[in-house]
Amino acid sequence: MRTIQWTLSSFFKRHGGIVVEVICFLFVVLFAYTGLVKLLGHERFVIVIFDSPLLTDFAGLLAWAVPIVELMVAVMLVIGRLRLLGLYASFSLMVIFTGYIIAILNFSEKIPCACGGVLEKMSWTQHLFFNIGLTLLALVGIVLYKSLKEQRKH
């Protein structure tokens, strides 16, 4: 176990910056893609949100807020001084989206998908695991980014 810890530690010391860049790139692609798909297919997205038993009361607001926030997070991840904020926002969005999937799976008979693009081809269980993985990836990005920033101070 100690060898694994040392190996991971040395890997992240050497390549942590690249890992953070890859994580940010993945989230930029994810949020830019899903945000644009939702805006370009806005009428369909509105219908799907109104169809959700958990979102109906907020559908009008969410139909615009979700894709705009996704695009804003993508931009934050590209701008160096906003990157950590973008990683926190990515983590927060993934927690919210994952919580929504858990709620839908447990408390709703009707399960509409408002994801857009290739993500809507996933089953809800696949989507749940995908989101959990992305949530953990965002957390790794935050920890690594902060660690690298701390190393640069010393």
C-alpha positions in Angstrom: 0.0 0.0 0.0 2.8 2.4 0.9 4.4 1.8 -2.6 1.1 2.7 -4.3 0.8 5.9 -2.3 4.4 6.9 -3.1 3.9 6.0 -6.8 0.7 8.1 -7.0 2.3 10.9 -5.1 5.3 11.1 -7.4 3.2 10.8 -10.5 1.0 13.7 -9.4 4.0 15.8 -8.5 5.4 15.3 -11.9 2.3 15.2 -14.0 -0.3 17.0 -11.8 -0.5 20.0 -14.1 -1.2 17.9 -17.1 -3.9 15.9 -15.2 -5.6 19.2 -14.2 -5.4 20.4 -17.8 -7.0 17.1 -19.1 -9.8 17.3 -16.4 -10.6 20.9 -17.3 -10.6 20.1 -21.0 -13.0 17.2 -20.4 -15.4 19.5 -18.5 -15.1 22.2 -21.1 -16.0 19.8 -23.8 -18.9 18.3 -21.7 -20.4 21.6 -20.6 -19.9 23.4 -23.9 -21.4 20.5 -25.8 -24.4 19.9 -23.5 -25.1 23.7 -23.1 -25.0 24.3 -26.8 -27.2 21.2 -27.5 -29.8 22.5 -25.0 -29.8 26.0 -26.5 -29.9 24.8 -30.1 -32.7 22.4 -29.3 -34.3 24.8 -26.8 -38.0 24.0 -27.6 -37.3 20.3 -27.1 -35.4 21.0 -23.9 -38.3 23.1 -22.5 -40.8 20.3 -23.3 -38.6 17.7 -21.5 -38.1 19.9 -18.4 -41.8 20.6 -18.2 -42.4 16.9 -18.4 -40.2 16.2 -15.4 -42.3 15.8 -12.2 -39.5 17.3 -10.1 -38.8 20.3 -12.3 -42.2 21.5 -13.5 -42.4 24.4 -11.1 -39.0 25.8 -12.1 -39.0 24.7 -15.8 -39.2 28.2 -17.3 -36.2 29.4 -15.3 -34.2 26.2 -15.7 -34.7 26.0 -19.4 -32.5 29.0 -19.8 -30.4 28.8 -16.6 -29.0 25.3 -17.1 -27.4 25.7 -20.5 -26.2 29.3 -19.7 -24.6 28.1 -16.5 -23.0 25.1 -18.3 -21.5 27.5 -20.9 -20.3 29.9 -18.2 -18.6 27.0 -16.4 -16.9 26.0 -19.6 -15.6 29.5 -20.0 -14.4 29.7 -16.4 -12.3 26.5 -16.9 -10.6 28.1 -19.9 -9.7 31.3 -18.1 -6.6 30.7 -15.9 -7.6 32.9 -13.0 -11.1 31.5 -12.9 -10.1 27.9 -13.3 -10.4 26.9 -9.6 -13.9 28.5 -9.4 -14.7 26.6 -12.6 -13.6 23.3 -11.0 -15.8 24.1 -7.9 -18.7 24.9 -10.3 -18.1 21.7 -12.2 -18.2 19.7 -9.0 -21.3 21.5 -7.8 -23.2 21.0 -11.1 -22.2 17.3 -11.1 -23.5 16.9 -7.5 -26.8 18.6 -8.5 -27.2 16.5 -11.7 -26.3 13.3 -9.9 -28.8 14.2 -7.1 -31.4 14.8 -9.7 -30.9 11.4 -11.3 -31.0 9.7 -7.9 -34.3 11.5 -7.0 -35.8 10.7 -10.4 -34.8 7.0 -10.1 -36.3 6.7 -6.6 -39.3 9.0 -6.6 -40.7 9.2 -10.1 -42.5 6.8 -12.3 -42.0 9.1 -15.3 -38.3 9.5 -16.2 -37.7 12.2 -18.9 -34.1 12.9 -20.1 -33.1 16.5 -20.7 -29.5 15.8 -21.2 -29.1 16.3 -24.9 -26.9 14.7 -27.5 -25.1 11.4 -27.0 -25.7 11.5 -23.3 -29.4 10.8 -23.8 -28.5 7.5 -25.3 -27.3 6.2 -21.9 -29.6 4.3 -19.6 -30.4 6.1 -16.3 -28.1 3.7 -14.4 -25.3 4.3 -16.9 -25.9 8.0 -16.6 -25.8 7.8 -12.8 -22.4 6.1 -12.8 -21.1 8.5 -15.5 -22.1 11.4 -13.3 -20.6 9.9 -10.2 -17.3 9.4 -12.1 -17.4 13.0 -13.3 -18.1 14.3 -9.8 -15.1 12.4 -8.5 -13.0 13.7 -11.4 -14.0 17.3 -10.5 -13.0 16.6 -6.9 -9.6 15.3 -8.0 -9.2 18.4 -10.2 -9.9 20.7 -7.2 -7.5 18.8 -4.9 -4.7 18.7 -7.5 -5.1 22.3 -8.6 -4.9 23.5 -5.0 -1.9 21.2 -4.3 -0.1 22.5 -7.3 -0.8 26.1 -6.3 0.5 25.4 -2.8 3.7 23.8 -4.2 4.4 26.9 -6.3 4.3 29.0 -3.2 7.2 27.1 -1.7 
